[in-house]
Amino acid sequence: MSNRKSTMVELVDELKKLPKSPAINFMIQEALAGEYHDYKNEKYICGKMESSQRLRRLGYPDLAQRIENGEFDETCDDDDKERLAKELTENMPPEQAEALLNTLGLN
């Protein structure tokens, strides 16, 4: 059993504990949409870095540090695996995609 917390659930709970502001409300909406998730993020190169940097700028280094320390590192679900496999096969030469899919256990 994993003790990992989700950015879409537990991070949202932590954000809701902070003083309300437009910036925190924006972060809550982004977290709910999966933008800080390890696999569901589509907006940022690295959603975790985006969330921790925003929190530091807003004056919440303790929560940022928890994110950086991996407290909210998710595992991928079947939908994430399917999306990753599709992206790899569409964007890599077939031999490389096949090798990577095998390495990642997605084949």
GUTOR-813379 format. One record per residue (C-alpha): residue number from 1; residue in three letters; x, z, y. Coordinates in steps of 0.05 Angstrom, whole numbers, always signed. Example, Ala and Ser with C-alpha at 12.3 -4.5 7.8 and 13.67 -1.06 7.14 Angstrom:
+------+-------+--------+--------+--------+
| voro | marse |     xx |     zz |     yy |
+------+-------+--------+--------+--------+
|    1 |   ALA |   +246 |   +156 |    -90 |
|    2 |   SER |   +273 |   +143 |    -21 |
+------+-------+--------+--------+--------+
***
This chain:
+------+-------+--------+--------+--------+
| voro | marse |     xx |     zz |     yy |
+------+-------+--------+--------+--------+
|    1 |   MET |     +0 |     +0 |     +0 |
|    2 |   SER |    +26 |    -19 |    +69 |
|    3 |   ASN |    +27 |    +27 |   +129 |
|    4 |   ARG |    +31 |    -32 |   +176 |
|    5 |   LYS |    -19 |    -33 |   +232 |
|    6 |   SER |    -53 |    -95 |   +259 |
|    7 |   THR |    -47 |   -119 |   +330 |
|    8 |   MET |   -120 |   -141 |   +325 |
|    9 |   VAL |   -145 |    -72 |   +306 |
|   10 |   GLU |    -98 |    -13 |   +316 |
|   11 |   LEU |    -61 |    -43 |   +376 |
|   12 |   VAL |   -129 |    -56 |   +408 |
|   13 |   ASP |   -146 |    +17 |   +397 |
|   14 |   GLU |    -81 |    +39 |   +430 |
|   15 |   LEU |    -92 |     -7 |   +489 |
|   16 |   LYS |   -162 |    +21 |   +499 |
|   17 |   LYS |   -131 |    +90 |   +506 |
|   18 |   LEU |    -91 |    +68 |   +567 |
|   19 |   PRO |   -120 |    +72 |   +638 |
|   20 |   LYS |   -167 |    +14 |   +649 |
|   21 |   SER |   -141 |    -43 |   +692 |
|   22 |   PRO |   -150 |   -119 |   +694 |
|   23 |   ALA |    -81 |   -127 |   +661 |
|   24 |   ILE |    -98 |    -80 |   +603 |
|   25 |   ASN |   -166 |   -112 |   +595 |
|   26 |   PHE |   -131 |   -180 |   +590 |
|   27 |   MET |    -84 |   -152 |   +537 |
|   28 |   ILE |   -142 |   -124 |   +497 |
|   29 |   GLN |   -176 |   -192 |   +498 |
|   30 |   GLU |   -111 |   -227 |   +477 |
|   31 |   ALA |   -100 |   -177 |   +421 |
|   32 |   LEU |   -171 |   -186 |   +395 |
|   33 |   ALA |   -160 |   -262 |   +396 |
|   34 |   GLY |    -97 |   -254 |   +353 |
|   35 |   GLU |    -47 |   -274 |   +407 |
|   36 |   TYR |     -1 |   -216 |   +390 |
|   37 |   HIS |     -8 |   -225 |   +315 |
|   38 |   ASP |    +52 |   -247 |   +274 |
|   39 |   TYR |    +16 |   -306 |   +243 |
|   40 |   LYS |    -49 |   -319 |   +281 |
|   41 |   ASN |    -16 |   -326 |   +350 |
|   42 |   GLU |    -22 |   -396 |   +378 |
|   43 |   LYS |     -7 |   -383 |   +452 |
|   44 |   TYR |    +62 |   -352 |   +453 |
|   45 |   ILE |   +128 |   -366 |   +418 |
|   46 |   CYS |   +129 |   -293 |   +398 |
|   47 |   GLY |    +66 |   -253 |   +412 |
|   48 |   LYS |   +100 |   -187 |   +397 |
|   49 |   MET |   +152 |   -199 |   +451 |
|   50 |   GLU |    +98 |   -220 |   +500 |
|   51 |   SER |    +58 |   -157 |   +487 |
|   52 |   SER |   +118 |   -110 |   +491 |
|   53 |   GLN |   +145 |   -143 |   +555 |
|   54 |   ARG |    +76 |   -138 |   +588 |
|   55 |   LEU |    +70 |    -65 |   +569 |
|   56 |   ARG |   +139 |    -50 |   +597 |
|   57 |   ARG |   +122 |    -85 |   +663 |
|   58 |   LEU |    +58 |    -45 |   +666 |
|   59 |   GLY |    +95 |    +21 |   +656 |
|   60 |   TYR |    +80 |    +35 |   +582 |
|   61 |   PRO |   +149 |    +34 |   +549 |
|   62 |   ASP |   +129 |    +81 |   +493 |
|   63 |   LEU |    +76 |    +34 |   +465 |
|   64 |   ALA |   +123 |    -26 |   +477 |
|   65 |   GLN |   +176 |    +10 |   +436 |
|   66 |   ARG |   +127 |    +22 |   +379 |
|   67 |   ILE |   +113 |    -53 |   +378 |
|   68 |   GLU |   +187 |    -70 |   +379 |
|   69 |   ASN |   +200 |    -20 |   +323 |
|   70 |   GLY |   +152 |    -58 |   +277 |
|   71 |   GLU |    +94 |    -10 |   +276 |
|   72 |   PHE |    +46 |    -69 |   +285 |
|   73 |   ASP |    +79 |   -120 |   +240 |
|   74 |   GLU |    +26 |   -155 |   +199 |
|   75 |   THR |    +31 |   -190 |   +133 |
|   76 |   CYS |     +1 |   -259 |   +126 |
|   77 |   ASP |    -66 |   -270 |    +93 |
|   78 |   ASP |    -89 |   -332 |    +54 |
|   79 |   ASP |   -112 |   -367 |   +118 |
|   80 |   ASP |    -44 |   -355 |   +150 |
|   81 |   LYS |     -8 |   -382 |    +88 |
|   82 |   GLU |    -52 |   -444 |    +87 |
|   83 |   ARG |    -40 |   -458 |   +161 |
|   84 |   LEU |    +35 |   -448 |   +153 |
|   85 |   ALA |    +39 |   -494 |    +93 |
|   86 |   LYS |     -1 |   -547 |   +132 |
|   87 |   GLU |    +45 |   -542 |   +192 |
|   88 |   LEU |   +108 |   -547 |   +150 |
|   89 |   THR |    +84 |   -608 |   +112 |
|   90 |   GLU |    +62 |   -642 |   +176 |
|   91 |   ASN |   +126 |   -627 |   +216 |
|   92 |   MET |   +183 |   -631 |   +167 |
|   93 |   PRO |   +213 |   -683 |   +121 |
|   94 |   PRO |   +178 |   -677 |    +53 |
|   95 |   GLU |   +239 |   -652 |    +15 |
|   96 |   GLN |   +253 |   -597 |    +66 |
|   97 |   ALA |   +180 |   -577 |    +70 |
|   98 |   GLU |   +176 |   -572 |     -6 |
|   99 |   ALA |   +239 |   -530 |    -10 |
|  100 |   LEU |   +216 |   -483 |    +45 |
|  101 |   LEU |   +146 |   -477 |    +16 |
|  102 |   ASN |   +178 |   -457 |    -51 |
|  103 |   THR |   +224 |   -407 |    -17 |
|  104 |   LEU |   +166 |   -376 |    +19 |
|  105 |   GLY |   +122 |   -375 |    -43 |
|  106 |   LEU |    +70 |   -420 |    -12 |
|  107 |   ASN |    +70 |   -473 |    -66 |
+------+-------+--------+--------+--------+
***
